[in-house]
């Protein structure tokens, strides 16, 4: 055996065993680091789009906020048949704490709020024009307020049921989440405090938003939402005033006898409209779980339902 | 150099012998321990091709030079050697007690004789898993290795299998073991996009495997450091052997059918129940049942007649058991060719296989073709080179996941009066142009006929190595391994499936690609020192692994006609995506085994792991382990106790990790998947945690290995304790943050258990009988989850609760039926001030607290095999089982054992329902469309224990003159049955179940219309040339 050959072999072995720690510094492909996500005006604008995406979640305005309100609020005109136990419990007024629809809508609403707060935290990056900055701020405030409003409606007592000053409402979240500290375990604010925050956000949004804004939130959407908020807050004067601003300013009309089936297709009646993409909303057909909601009279007259969804 | 040493060795041996090397004729007799002659034993002159076989009287004649060595081998006996001194030489064979003399693979080139092993390693040999009608090797481990729990989950072909080594040692991270094939960690996670998880181990031909070693304790596993906490499965493939080329051809054919059918209501019984439920509603409403607006009239006309095309009122007895059309007898064929041989310098093993298996559920089919070449070359006296290459193609027409209306087994929900065919069209019920709203749910046969989803996987396992002897005793080995998985999935659903595939108005088709590359290099030194009383082996080296997974997807709708099925023809390209994810590991490891005077054994091992998966603040981990053994029977004082032929005490302690936490759980991320109304958007998607690292398992093992009566009885007893801390938990955080969870190292759990292995040679004469028993008891307990709520499974009934095993069933407790009114009752179980629970009952479901009512993890797992042989006959009978676990049948029970809450057909046990005041039963009153006891509760948690006659094989081996005339060495014909009998109290199809739609680390034991396992019968012939 040659010593040289042995040495060569040991050296080769050494080379093969040399570490390559740098190769471990890799990142994901479909995501980016949060530190690289909000540095330009473009970043803020796509985050605002993301906040709208938060609104259209299946558990949010994608459907379940409306479905839950209908099921909980209306037991005489709606008949529910379906295999979703969570919805059936809501319909029967027997919701338990782990009801998946209750937790789903709660999480979806705060998820959209966090997206809006991310936008609001980086407003200083929107520098192209003051009008653009106003619009971005107004849209984010609109989204944040809309979700706080839906939450307080679904998860707290109504205004007028006890004392809104002391009745617990829902936690108010006004900053984006980066890490988890004790401060993130927020207490429930009072019902009144939530309404105050929602009204403040929407009022500011109404002043900031332009009258026309494509299919994004505009001045009239904010006013229309504000009208609903005041209505729920039993402030009928403000509710009427806000509604009048929409009717007078938006050019939209009120349809008192909507043909239910086609209402969603008629844009002239829309002050607030969330287009929902195909993948975003519930498709109850494919999975074993399914549900059907239909006006009670249909079932009562034994009309066959067109299809078991 | 090795050759030089060998020569020297032979010369030393030859010195006392006659120097003349003239050949002489040697005659002799080979007998067993009892003195009975052994026929068909092979007598070979060592290191030559000269060989002879003994005749019926055990006699042989061979030509050999004086001083040469004769080696005698016979099936079931240890090889014997003898030096040629004169013209006669007799051999008395000793029954092979393999368990003590077998060589156990320990990873990174290491191996140890079991006698000297101080860690706990279970070994499964080729013989135990060859030619079973099981597509993947993990299933073959079932019941063969103590402490290794295997659940095949369902009867679908090529589906993922649950494997747990010594309990479940994680909650959010994977609990599956690490699989290492010939030195390369391989891809074993699901790559499919349809149906449940598939099993990438299906791409490996189980018959290529020489042995499987499961590294169970920390001492054995520490050399795999951060990846060993769930156990490590080392798979070693067959390699060439010097000598005559052996050609083995095996072909087997048979069929499979589902192990069980479920008893459902017939049409008359169904009508009885649903009308009873309708009458209850009419009574509530105050409507006479004869009223045309009554529920009763509705059920008769709009339900039973409508969904039977009007047949029900004409013939109320006519019943269609939908299980008849969704179960089928599936043919099974498999052919294997293996060629093995070589010379001193070049050795090869090559194999080919084709498998063609039709599922027991309609629409399921799997074919696999594999080829392998393993080559070892001695380049010169100091350098060895080798390659292994396996190519395979697995094609699988897959079934939908269990929770899909198109899952064929969901047809059991259809009413028994619904005919299979629409009488107006003669086509399957629900096929357009007939009424597509009949049956009551989608007819899954339409997807079988008019849809398909096929998965096509090409897989390459490759490995090349070079090993150099650097100095006496010191070798260096470097190896490069590749695992390349290339998968294409294609689907096309015709418009007939529209009720299920809502977008298939004019057809919907998709094409998906998955490309997973996995490179691995190992480089390590091994130093061996053999002195009189000292025996030392040291291994040290590094490993680097780099894995990249790339996926793409395209989908189209609106096809010109059903003749066009590729997305190219779709008018609308309705979907598309591509994505990638990588991970990397860099590791340094070392191991030292020291034996003093053959009595005292010490082993140390350790590994440093770095990974792209860990946070910046905790990128590197160190995992040490130590073990010691004492062979007591080598001590003088034990010689007074000759009945004990072997006794060894061993113990080990060490720390290992689990790094199967997903690829980037530590980073704070935004994702760009939040588009709205056609515009792209981004969203915060993950919270950062720079401290995130592996989870840590400290394991103590104490074991006793024994041999009694000259090792006719051998066994192992082990006790272990695994303490897992820093559990990688997806911790619930307030949803008000916009996130539901953050991955953190919190929480602790433990597993404690006993393992017993017993191998006995009950009869060793002409009639041979041996028994292998393994048995393991494990108690898992979550000790700290920091108050997190972690749920999963059907209706979130699986839960992680402190003080209980992972994934226990947590749901209200069913208290039976109120004899007064037929209401379902639940125990309130509210915690009282003194800590006890309120055992009063309530019919208001929301008043009942959820409590732990069951555990999907078995307390006891076992397997036992009896092997018999007499002359040419061999018989093997293998049972395995689990005990002490529960299953959750709420998935189907909520529809089919649910008092007509829905129009589903019901299980036959529902006939026991409450009917009138005073009835004592456990089935509540039938109330049409009304909930009465069909909520999630312990009513649907049932005993999942079973014992299964897993395999019986009877064979006959031909040998002797007749075969030699046709140039055959050996021929064996056999018949075999898999899953022949199951002993269980489980009410649904198969207790060995886990619904693929809900499968997660904590969601186990769920049944959701899950197909049962196949019972396979086959005949085969094995020819050896």
Interface residues (C-beta under 8 A of the other chain):
Chain A: X1 X6 X9 X10 X13 X16 X17 X19 X20 X21 X23 X24 X25 X26 X27 X28 X29 X30 X31 X32 X33 X34 X35 X36 X37 X43 X46 X47 X48 X49 X50 X51 X52 X53 X54 X55 X56 X81 X83 X85 X88 X89 X92 X94 X95 X96 X98 X100 X103 X106 X107 X110 X111 X113 X114 X115 X117 X118 X171 X173 X176 X177 X178 X179 X180 X184 X185 X186 X215 X275 X277 X283 X285 X286 X287 X288 X289 X302 X304 X306 X307 X308
Chain B: X1 X293 X298 X302 X306 X382 X403 X404 X405 X410 X437 X440 X441 X468 X470 X471 X476 X478 X499 X500 X501 X502 X521 X523 X525 X541 X542 X544 X546 X579 X580 X581 X582 X583 X584 X586 X588 X610 X611 X612 X619 X663 X664 X667 X668 X669 X670 X671 X672 X673 X674 X675 X676 X677 X679 X680 X681 X682 X683 X684 X685 X686 X687 X688 X733 X734 X735 X736 X737 X738 X739 X740 X742 X791 X795 X796 X844 X845 X846 X850 X894 X895 X902 X929 X931 X935 X936 X1008 X1009
